[in-house]
Amino acid sequence: MEAATIRTHDGDCRAWLFTPRPGRGQAKGQGQRQWPGAIFFMDGLAIRPVLFTMAQRLADAGYAVLLPDMFYRAGPYEPVDVKAVFATGSIRSALGHLFASTDRTRAAQDTGCFLDWLAARPDVAPGKVGVTGYCMGGAAALIAAGTYPDRVAAAASFHGGDLATDAPDSPHRLAPRITARVIVAGADNDASYPPEMQARLDAALTAAGVDHRCEIYPGALHGWTMADFPIYNEEAAERHWRELLALFEATLA
């Protein structure tokens, strides 16, 4: 893991780059120690150890994975106490100052800087990248694919919310611009991604001719991939890993 600072339009974003540990991911590097690039968009509980673990697991599959802090505009903060936040009953209320520091427009602008940073790295192979996102990061992944279609080959959203709404910045509005292969996996019984929203997103991607799959993981609640969440679902989390790695293997190898 390498800590980095990426200059954006609004300041310095702290980030971390993960590459395969020795003995892993060598095949994709073809002996030259270069790996396809990927961006890991965090969930709403900010930067914390579980995200490092997940980003490293993805890197060990043969990728150079950038984990940016999307809350960098809020300034330095300590890792979130996940149990304490869940105990409040309202994540957005507990972390309002962090959520207020970004939005989808600013996240899209930041992503251009992240892509430029990856492209300048000697250990990142030239070509399109893959993106994956969780919770709020799920929307960021789809927006990245729609904003930078010439630079994103694969986009995955896991337990993302508000992916197809009436808002002008709703991710589904970018479907006509997306050229990446897309996977959207929603949580079961999730108020932020109900069946009618899934149908609306699926219809938009289908109409745009996007190679995609939208599905719901039965029994998996919002946040099921995060091992530090009380609703972590190991079976569904491992399914997410299989599908994410298959997506990247098919598009980035």
Buried (B, 14 or more C-beta within 10 A) or exposed (E): EEEBEBEBEBEEBBBBBBBBEEEEBBEBBEEEBBBBBBBBBBBBBBBBEBBBEBBBBBBBBBBBBBBBBBBBBBEEBEEBEBEEBBEEEEBEEBBEEBBEBBEBEBBBEBBBBBBEBBEEBEBBBEEBBBBBBBBBBBBBBBBBBBBBBEBBBBBBBBBBBBBBBEEEBBBBBBBEBBBBBBBBBBBBBBEBBEEEBBEBBBBBBEEBEBBBBBEBBEEBBBBBBBEBBEEBBEEBBEBBBEBBBEBBBEBBE
